Amino acid sequence: MQRLLIIFGVVLIGAGLVWPWLAKLPLGRLPGDIHIQRDGFDFYFPITSGLLVSAVVSLLIWLFRR
């Protein structure tokens, strides 16, 4: 459990350090992401971005387990 918490902490610190570059990625604005705006209503569902992030994380986990 301690090791897992340390790894999560390091990942969060790393993400915080590279946030200016991560914010420039087109995640959330990809074709296939649903964004509906109406008066008093805003709905956003990032289908394509979620699939892309899931595929990258799955690939990284698969590579680290080898």
matplotlib code that plots the C-alpha trace (Angstrom):
import matplotlib.pyplot as plt

x = [0.0, 2.8, 4.5, 1.3, 0.7, 4.3, 3.8, 0.6, 2.2, 5.1, 2.7, 0.7, 3.8, 5.0, 1.6, 1.7, 5.1, 4.2, 0.7, 1.5, 2.4, -0.5, -3.0, -1.9, -2.8, -6.1, -7.7, -11.3, -11.6, -11.2, -13.7, -16.2, -16.3, -19.9, -20.4, -23.9, -24.5, -28.0, -29.4, -28.6, -27.4, -24.0, -23.3, -19.9, -19.0, -15.4, -15.9, -12.9, -10.6, -11.6, -10.9, -7.5, -6.4, -7.6, -5.7, -2.5, -2.8, -3.5, -0.5, 1.8, 0.5, 1.1, 4.6, 5.5, 4.2, 6.5]
y = [0.0, 2.4, 1.8, 2.4, 5.7, 6.8, 6.0, 7.9, 10.9, 10.9, 10.6, 13.5, 15.7, 14.8, 15.7, 19.0, 19.8, 19.1, 20.6, 23.6, 21.2, 18.8, 21.6, 22.2, 18.6, 18.4, 16.0, 17.0, 18.6, 15.5, 14.5, 12.2, 14.1, 15.3, 18.9, 20.3, 24.0, 25.4, 28.2, 27.4, 23.9, 22.6, 18.9, 17.5, 13.8, 13.1, 9.7, 9.8, 11.4, 8.8, 5.9, 7.3, 7.8, 4.3, 2.8, 4.6, 3.7, 0.1, 0.0, 1.5, -1.0, -3.9, -2.7, -2.3, -5.8, -7.5]
z = [0.0, 0.8, -2.5, -4.4, -2.6, -3.3, -7.0, -7.2, -5.5, -7.9, -10.9, -9.6, -9.0, -12.5, -14.1, -12.2, -13.5, -17.1, -16.9, -19.2, -22.0, -21.2, -21.5, -25.1, -26.2, -28.1, -25.5, -25.0, -28.4, -30.6, -33.3, -31.5, -28.3, -27.6, -26.5, -26.4, -25.4, -24.9, -22.8, -19.2, -20.1, -21.0, -21.6, -22.4, -22.8, -24.1, -25.8, -28.1, -25.6, -23.0, -25.4, -26.4, -22.8, -21.9, -24.8, -23.8, -20.1, -21.0, -23.3, -20.6, -18.0, -20.4, -21.1, -17.4, -16.6, -19.1]

ax = plt.figure().add_subplot(projection="3d")
ax.plot(x, y, z, "-o")
ax.set_aspect("equal")
plt.show()
